[in-house]
Amino acid sequence: MNEIPKQEPEKLHLTPEELEKLKKRVERAEKLADVLDKKMLDPIIGLVVPEGGDALTGLAGLYIIYEAKQLDMPAWELAKMLGRTKLDWLIGSVPIVGDFFDFFNKSNVKNAEVLREHFEKIKADAGIELEEGDLIVKDRQELREDIEGMKKAA
């Protein structure tokens, strides 16, 4: 019986700069979710602008989904994110009940959390870790080999 050889998962070929750009996109989406849901901008706009407030905040929530699409989020996960945003918009549009719902529903925060998890997976697959703006190479052996090569070249 022929056995199929196991393959190592393919590492993404991202530069640290590309990974840093992706990280900034995720952070922007997280800040938007924080303002909309945790700082209660979503329900406040819904109360102040009864006819269009939920449409405005729904459009803002679509930005998080747009960023997820840019990071190649799987289609099924994008669909779930879109469903959460659509539910927020639909129920939030109902007068009084929707405003009450908006105070407790945190669809944007949940979508931003899913986006962050996806980014962490990308980061792990790339083999690069970003901390406080510093780059740390996970494969220490590879780092040692690079240092040795530089010493020999000098």
SEZA-669796 format. One record per residue: residue number from 1; residue in three letters; x negated, y negated, z of N, C-alpha, C in turn. Coordinates in steps of 0.2 Angstrom, whole numbers, plus 5000, padded with zeros to 4 digits. Each point is the difference from the previous one (the first is absolute). Layout:
// residues N
+-----+------+------+------+------+-------+-------+-------+------+------+------+
| seq | type | n.xx | n.yy | n.zz | ca.xx | ca.yy | ca.zz | c.xx | c.yy | c.zz |
+-----+------+------+------+------+-------+-------+-------+------+------+------+
| NUM |  ala |    X |    Y |    Z |     X |     Y |     Z |    X |    Y |    Z |
...
+-----+------+------+------+------+-------+-------+-------+------+------+------+
This chain:
// residues 154
+-----+------+------+------+------+-------+-------+-------+------+------+------+
| seq | type | n.xx | n.yy | n.zz | ca.xx | ca.yy | ca.zz | c.xx | c.yy | c.zz |
+-----+------+------+------+------+-------+-------+-------+------+------+------+
|   1 |  met | 4996 | 5006 | 5000 |  5004 |  4994 |  5000 | 4996 | 4994 | 5000 |
|   2 |  asn | 5001 | 4995 | 4996 |  4996 |  4994 |  4999 | 5002 | 4995 | 5005 |
|   3 |  glu | 4996 | 4997 | 5004 |  5001 |  4995 |  5005 | 4999 | 4993 | 4997 |
|   4 |  ile | 5004 | 4996 | 5001 |  4999 |  4993 |  4998 | 4996 | 4997 | 5005 |
|   5 |  pro | 4994 | 4997 | 4998 |  4995 |  4997 |  5005 | 5004 | 4993 | 5003 |
|   6 |  lys | 4998 | 5000 | 5006 |  5003 |  4994 |  5004 | 4996 | 4994 | 4998 |
|   7 |  gln | 5004 | 4994 | 4999 |  4997 |  4994 |  4998 | 5000 | 4995 | 5005 |
|   8 |  glu | 4995 | 4997 | 5001 |  5000 |  4994 |  5005 | 5005 | 4995 | 4998 |
|   9 |  pro | 5003 | 4996 | 5004 |  5005 |  4995 |  4998 | 4995 | 4995 | 4996 |
|  10 |  glu | 5003 | 4997 | 4995 |  4996 |  4995 |  4996 | 5000 | 4993 | 5004 |
|  11 |  lys | 4994 | 4998 | 5001 |  4999 |  4993 |  5003 | 5001 | 4995 | 4995 |
|  12 |  leu | 5004 | 4995 | 5003 |  5001 |  4994 |  4995 | 4994 | 4996 | 4999 |
|  13 |  his | 4999 | 4997 | 4995 |  4994 |  4997 |  4998 | 5001 | 4992 | 5001 |
|  14 |  leu | 5001 | 4998 | 5006 |  5001 |  4993 |  5001 | 4994 | 4997 | 5003 |
|  15 |  thr | 4998 | 4994 | 4998 |  4995 |  4996 |  5003 | 5002 | 4997 | 5007 |
|  16 |  pro | 4996 | 4998 | 5004 |  5002 |  4997 |  5007 | 5004 | 4994 | 4998 |
|  17 |  glu | 4998 | 4996 | 4995 |  5004 |  4994 |  4998 | 5007 | 5001 | 4998 |
|  18 |  glu | 5001 | 5006 | 4996 |  5007 |  5002 |  4998 | 5004 | 5002 | 5006 |
|  19 |  leu | 4997 | 5003 | 5005 |  5003 |  5003 |  5006 | 5002 | 4994 | 5004 |
|  20 |  glu | 4996 | 4995 | 5000 |  5001 |  4994 |  5004 | 5006 | 4996 | 4997 |
|  21 |  lys | 5001 | 5000 | 4994 |  5005 |  4996 |  4996 | 5007 | 5004 | 5002 |
|  22 |  leu | 5000 | 5006 | 5000 |  5006 |  5004 |  5001 | 5002 | 4999 | 5008 |
|  23 |  lys | 4995 | 5000 | 5004 |  5001 |  4999 |  5007 | 5004 | 4993 | 5001 |
|  24 |  lys | 4997 | 4995 | 4996 |  5003 |  4993 |  5001 | 5007 | 5000 | 4997 |
|  25 |  arg | 5002 | 5004 | 4995 |  5007 |  5000 |  4998 | 5004 | 5004 | 5005 |
|  26 |  val | 4998 | 5005 | 5003 |  5004 |  5003 |  5006 | 5001 | 4995 | 5005 |
|  27 |  glu | 4995 | 4997 | 5002 |  5000 |  4995 |  5006 | 5005 | 4994 | 4998 |
|  28 |  arg | 5001 | 4998 | 4994 |  5005 |  4995 |  4998 | 5007 | 5003 | 5001 |
|  29 |  ala | 5001 | 5006 | 4997 |  5006 |  5003 |  5001 | 5002 | 5001 | 5007 |
|  30 |  glu | 4995 | 5002 | 5005 |  5002 |  5001 |  5007 | 5002 | 4993 | 5003 |
|  31 |  lys | 4996 | 4995 | 4998 |  5002 |  4993 |  5003 | 5007 | 4998 | 4998 |
|  32 |  leu | 5002 | 5001 | 4993 |  5007 |  4999 |  4998 | 5005 | 5004 | 5004 |
|  33 |  ala | 4999 | 5006 | 5001 |  5004 |  5004 |  5004 | 5001 | 4998 | 5007 |
|  34 |  asp | 4994 | 4998 | 5003 |  5000 |  4997 |  5007 | 5005 | 4994 | 5000 |
|  35 |  val | 4999 | 4995 | 4995 |  5004 |  4994 |  5000 | 5007 | 5001 | 4999 |
|  36 |  leu | 5002 | 5005 | 4996 |  5007 |  5001 |  4998 | 5003 | 5004 | 5006 |
|  37 |  asp | 4997 | 5005 | 5002 |  5004 |  5004 |  5005 | 4998 | 4999 | 5007 |
|  38 |  lys | 4994 | 5000 | 5002 |  4998 |  4999 |  5007 | 5001 | 4992 | 5003 |
|  39 |  lys | 4999 | 4996 | 4995 |  5001 |  4993 |  5002 | 5007 | 4997 | 4998 |
|  40 |  met | 5004 | 5005 | 4998 |  5007 |  4999 |  4999 | 5002 | 4995 | 4995 |
|  41 |  leu | 4996 | 4999 | 4995 |  5001 |  4996 |  4994 | 5006 | 5003 | 4996 |
|  42 |  asp | 5000 | 5006 | 4999 |  5006 |  5003 |  4996 | 5007 | 4999 | 5003 |
|  43 |  pro | 5001 | 5001 | 5006 |  5007 |  4999 |  5003 | 5001 | 4992 | 5000 |
|  44 |  ile | 4995 | 4996 | 5002 |  5001 |  4993 |  5000 | 5002 | 4997 | 4993 |
|  45 |  ile | 4996 | 5002 | 4995 |  5002 |  4997 |  4994 | 5007 | 5003 | 4998 |
|  46 |  gly | 5002 | 5006 | 5001 |  5007 |  5003 |  4999 | 5005 | 4995 | 5004 |
|  47 |  leu | 4999 | 4998 | 5005 |  5004 |  4996 |  5004 | 5001 | 4993 | 4997 |
|  48 |  val | 4994 | 4997 | 4999 |  5000 |  4993 |  4997 | 5002 | 4999 | 4993 |
|  49 |  val | 4999 | 5005 | 4996 |  5002 |  5000 |  4993 | 5004 | 5006 | 4999 |
|  50 |  pro | 5006 | 5000 | 5002 |  5005 |  5006 |  4999 | 5000 | 5003 | 4993 |
|  51 |  glu | 5001 | 4996 | 4995 |  5001 |  5003 |  4994 | 4994 | 5003 | 4997 |
|  52 |  gly | 4994 | 4997 | 5001 |  4994 |  5002 |  4996 | 4994 | 5002 | 5004 |
|  53 |  gly | 5001 | 5000 | 5007 |  4994 |  5001 |  5004 | 4998 | 5007 | 5000 |
|  54 |  asp | 5004 | 5005 | 5000 |  4998 |  5007 |  4999 | 4997 | 5002 | 4993 |
|  55 |  ala | 5002 | 4996 | 4995 |  4997 |  5001 |  4994 | 4993 | 4998 | 5000 |
|  56 |  leu | 4999 | 4994 | 5003 |  4993 |  4997 |  5000 | 4996 | 5005 | 5004 |
|  57 |  thr | 5002 | 5002 | 5006 |  4996 |  5004 |  5004 | 4999 | 5007 | 4997 |
|  58 |  gly | 5005 | 5002 | 4996 |  4999 |  5007 |  4996 | 4995 | 4999 | 4995 |
|  59 |  leu | 5000 | 4994 | 4996 |  4995 |  4999 |  4995 | 4993 | 5000 | 5003 |
|  60 |  ala | 4999 | 4997 | 5006 |  4994 |  5000 |  5004 | 4998 | 5007 | 5002 |
|  61 |  gly | 5005 | 5004 | 5002 |  4998 |  5007 |  5002 | 4998 | 5004 | 4994 |
|  62 |  leu | 5002 | 4998 | 4994 |  4998 |  5004 |  4994 | 4992 | 4999 | 4998 |
|  63 |  tyr | 4997 | 4994 | 5003 |  4993 |  4999 |  4999 | 4996 | 5006 | 5004 |
|  64 |  ile | 5002 | 5002 | 5005 |  4997 |  5006 |  5004 | 5000 | 5006 | 4995 |
|  65 |  ile | 5006 | 5001 | 4997 |  5000 |  5006 |  4995 | 4996 | 4999 | 4994 |
|  66 |  tyr | 5000 | 4994 | 4998 |  4995 |  4998 |  4994 | 4993 | 5002 | 5002 |
|  67 |  glu | 4998 | 4998 | 5006 |  4993 |  5001 |  5002 | 4999 | 5008 | 5000 |
|  68 |  ala | 5005 | 5004 | 5003 |  4999 |  5007 |  5000 | 5000 | 5003 | 4993 |
|  69 |  lys | 5003 | 4997 | 4995 |  5000 |  5002 |  4993 | 4993 | 4999 | 4998 |
|  70 |  gln | 4997 | 4994 | 5001 |  4993 |  4999 |  4998 | 4995 | 5004 | 5003 |
|  71 |  leu | 5001 | 5003 | 5006 |  4996 |  5005 |  5003 | 5001 | 5007 | 4998 |
|  72 |  asp | 5004 | 5001 | 4995 |  5002 |  5007 |  4997 | 5004 | 5004 | 5005 |
|  73 |  met | 5004 | 4997 | 5004 |  5004 |  5004 |  5004 | 5004 | 5005 | 4996 |
|  74 |  pro | 5001 | 5006 | 5003 |  5004 |  5005 |  4996 | 5008 | 4997 | 4999 |
|  75 |  ala | 5002 | 5002 | 4994 |  5007 |  4998 |  4999 | 5005 | 5001 | 5005 |
|  76 |  trp | 5000 | 5006 | 5003 |  5005 |  5002 |  5005 | 5000 | 4996 | 5006 |
|  77 |  glu | 4994 | 4997 | 5002 |  4999 |  4996 |  5006 | 5002 | 4993 | 4998 |
|  78 |  leu | 4999 | 4998 | 4994 |  5002 |  4993 |  4997 | 5008 | 5000 | 5000 |
|  79 |  ala | 5003 | 5006 | 4998 |  5007 |  5000 |  5000 | 5003 | 5000 | 5008 |
|  80 |  lys | 4997 | 5003 | 5004 |  5002 |  4999 |  5007 | 4999 | 4993 | 5003 |
|  81 |  met | 4995 | 4997 | 4998 |  4998 |  4993 |  5002 | 5006 | 4995 | 4997 |
|  82 |  leu | 5001 | 5002 | 4994 |  5006 |  4996 |  4996 | 5006 | 5001 | 5003 |
|  83 |  gly | 5002 | 5006 | 5002 |  5006 |  5002 |  5004 | 5001 | 4996 | 5006 |
|  84 |  arg | 4994 | 5000 | 5004 |  5000 |  4996 |  5007 | 5002 | 4992 | 4998 |
|  85 |  thr | 4997 | 4998 | 4995 |  5001 |  4993 |  4999 | 5007 | 4998 | 4997 |
|  86 |  lys | 5002 | 5005 | 4996 |  5007 |  4999 |  4997 | 5005 | 5001 | 5006 |
|  87 |  leu | 4999 | 5004 | 5004 |  5005 |  5001 |  5006 | 5000 | 4994 | 5004 |
|  88 |  asp | 4994 | 4997 | 5001 |  4999 |  4994 |  5004 | 5004 | 4994 | 4997 |
|  89 |  trp | 4999 | 5000 | 4993 |  5004 |  4994 |  4997 | 5007 | 5001 | 4999 |
|  90 |  leu | 5002 | 5007 | 4999 |  5008 |  5001 |  5000 | 5003 | 4999 | 5006 |
|  91 |  ile | 4998 | 5003 | 5006 |  5003 |  4999 |  5006 | 4999 | 4993 | 5003 |
|  92 |  gly | 4994 | 4997 | 4999 |  4999 |  4993 |  5002 | 5004 | 4995 | 4996 |
|  93 |  ser | 5003 | 5002 | 4995 |  5004 |  4995 |  4996 | 5007 | 5000 | 5003 |
|  94 |  val | 5002 | 5004 | 5004 |  5007 |  5000 |  5003 | 5000 | 4995 | 5005 |
|  95 |  pro | 5005 | 4995 | 5000 |  5000 |  4995 |  5005 | 5000 | 5003 | 5007 |
|  96 |  ile | 4997 | 4997 | 5005 |  5000 |  5001 |  5007 | 4997 | 5007 | 5001 |
|  97 |  val | 5003 | 5005 | 4998 |  4997 |  5007 |  5001 | 4993 | 5001 | 4997 |
|  98 |  gly | 4999 | 4997 | 4994 |  4994 |  5000 |  4997 | 4994 | 4996 | 5004 |
|  99 |  asp | 5002 | 4994 | 5002 |  4996 |  4996 |  5004 | 4998 | 5004 | 5007 |
| 100 |  phe | 5004 | 5003 | 5003 |  4999 |  5004 |  5006 | 4995 | 5006 | 4998 |
| 101 |  phe | 5001 | 5003 | 4994 |  4996 |  5006 |  4998 | 4993 | 4998 | 4998 |
| 102 |  asp | 4999 | 4994 | 4997 |  4994 |  4997 |  4999 | 4995 | 4999 | 5006 |
| 103 |  phe | 5003 | 4999 | 5006 |  4996 |  4999 |  5006 | 4997 | 5006 | 5002 |
| 104 |  phe | 5003 | 5006 | 4998 |  4998 |  5007 |  5002 | 4996 | 5004 | 4995 |
| 105 |  asn | 5002 | 4999 | 4994 |  4997 |  5003 |  4994 | 4993 | 4997 | 4999 |
| 106 |  lys | 4995 | 5005 | 4999 |  4993 |  4998 |  4999 | 4998 | 5003 | 4993 |
| 107 |  ser | 5003 | 5000 | 4995 |  4999 |  5003 |  4994 | 4993 | 4998 | 4997 |
| 108 |  asn | 4999 | 4993 | 5001 |  4993 |  4998 |  4997 | 4994 | 5002 | 5004 |
| 109 |  val | 5001 | 5000 | 5007 |  4995 |  5003 |  5004 | 4998 | 5007 | 4998 |
| 110 |  lys | 5006 | 5004 | 4999 |  4999 |  5007 |  4999 | 4996 | 5001 | 4993 |
| 111 |  asn | 5003 | 4996 | 4995 |  4996 |  5000 |  4993 | 4993 | 4998 | 5001 |
| 112 |  ala | 4998 | 4995 | 5004 |  4993 |  4998 |  5001 | 4996 | 5006 | 5003 |
| 113 |  glu | 5003 | 5003 | 5005 |  4997 |  5006 |  5003 | 4998 | 5006 | 4995 |
| 114 |  val | 5005 | 5001 | 4996 |  4999 |  5005 |  4995 | 4995 | 4998 | 4995 |
| 115 |  leu | 5000 | 4994 | 4998 |  4994 |  4997 |  4996 | 4993 | 5001 | 5003 |
| 116 |  arg | 5000 | 4998 | 5007 |  4994 |  5001 |  5004 | 4997 | 5007 | 5000 |
| 117 |  glu | 5005 | 5004 | 5001 |  4998 |  5008 |  5000 | 4997 | 5002 | 4993 |
| 118 |  his | 5003 | 4997 | 4995 |  4998 |  5002 |  4993 | 4993 | 4997 | 4999 |
| 119 |  phe | 4999 | 4994 | 5002 |  4993 |  4997 |  5000 | 4995 | 5004 | 5004 |
| 120 |  glu | 5002 | 5002 | 5006 |  4995 |  5004 |  5004 | 4998 | 5006 | 4996 |
| 121 |  lys | 5005 | 5003 | 4997 |  4998 |  5006 |  4996 | 4996 | 4999 | 4994 |
| 122 |  ile | 5001 | 4994 | 4997 |  4995 |  4998 |  4994 | 4993 | 4999 | 5003 |
| 123 |  lys | 5000 | 4996 | 5006 |  4994 |  4999 |  5003 | 4996 | 5006 | 5001 |
| 124 |  ala | 5003 | 5005 | 5003 |  4997 |  5006 |  5002 | 4998 | 5004 | 4994 |
| 125 |  asp | 5004 | 5000 | 4995 |  4998 |  5004 |  4993 | 4994 | 4996 | 4997 |
| 126 |  ala | 4999 | 4994 | 5001 |  4995 |  4996 |  4997 | 4993 | 5001 | 5004 |
| 127 |  gly | 5001 | 5002 | 5006 |  4994 |  5002 |  5004 | 4997 | 4993 | 5003 |
| 128 |  ile | 5004 | 4995 | 5000 |  4997 |  4994 |  5003 | 5005 | 4997 | 5005 |
| 129 |  glu | 4997 | 4998 | 5005 |  5004 |  4997 |  5006 | 4998 | 4993 | 5001 |
| 130 |  leu | 5005 | 4996 | 5000 |  5000 |  4993 |  5001 | 5001 | 4998 | 5007 |
| 131 |  glu | 4996 | 4997 | 5004 |  5001 |  4997 |  5007 | 4998 | 4993 | 5000 |
| 132 |  glu | 5004 | 4996 | 5002 |  4999 |  4993 |  5002 | 4995 | 4997 | 4994 |
| 133 |  gly | 5002 | 5002 | 4994 |  4996 |  4997 |  4995 | 4993 | 5003 | 4998 |
| 134 |  asp | 4998 | 5005 | 5005 |  4994 |  5004 |  4999 | 5002 | 5006 | 4996 |
| 135 |  leu | 4995 | 5002 | 4996 |  5001 |  5007 |  4996 | 4996 | 5005 | 5004 |
| 136 |  ile | 5003 | 5006 | 5001 |  4997 |  5005 |  5003 | 5001 | 5006 | 4995 |
| 137 |  val | 4994 | 5003 | 4998 |  5001 |  5006 |  4995 | 5001 | 5006 | 5005 |
| 138 |  lys | 5005 | 5004 | 4998 |  5001 |  5006 |  5004 | 4995 | 5005 | 4999 |
| 139 |  asp | 4998 | 5001 | 4994 |  4995 |  5006 |  4999 | 4993 | 4997 | 5002 |
| 140 |  arg | 4998 | 5002 | 5006 |  4993 |  4997 |  5002 | 4994 | 5003 | 4997 |
| 141 |  gln | 5001 | 5007 | 4997 |  4995 |  5003 |  4996 | 4999 | 4996 | 4994 |
| 142 |  glu | 5005 | 4998 | 4997 |  4999 |  4996 |  4994 | 4997 | 4993 | 5001 |
| 143 |  leu | 5001 | 4997 | 5006 |  4997 |  4994 |  5002 | 4993 | 5001 | 5001 |
| 144 |  arg | 4998 | 5006 | 5003 |  4993 |  5001 |  5002 | 4996 | 5001 | 4993 |
| 145 |  glu | 5003 | 5004 | 4995 |  4997 |  5001 |  4994 | 4999 | 4993 | 4996 |
| 146 |  asp | 5004 | 4996 | 5001 |  4999 |  4993 |  4996 | 4995 | 4996 | 5004 |
| 147 |  ile | 4999 | 5001 | 5006 |  4995 |  4996 |  5004 | 4993 | 5003 | 4998 |
| 148 |  glu | 5000 | 5007 | 5000 |  4994 |  5003 |  4998 | 4998 | 4998 | 4993 |
| 149 |  gly | 5004 | 5000 | 4995 |  4999 |  4998 |  4993 | 4997 | 4993 | 5000 |
| 150 |  met | 5003 | 4996 | 5004 |  4998 |  4993 |  5000 | 4992 | 4999 | 5003 |
| 151 |  lys | 4999 | 5004 | 5005 |  4993 |  5000 |  5003 | 4995 | 5003 | 4994 |
| 152 |  lys | 5002 | 5005 | 4997 |  4995 |  5003 |  4995 | 4999 | 4995 | 4994 |
| 153 |  ala | 5006 | 4996 | 4998 |  4999 |  4996 |  4995 | 4996 | 4994 | 5002 |
| 154 |  ala | 4999 | 4998 | 5006 |  4997 |  4994 |  5002 | 4992 | 5001 | 5000 |
+-----+------+------+------+------+-------+-------+-------+------+------+------+
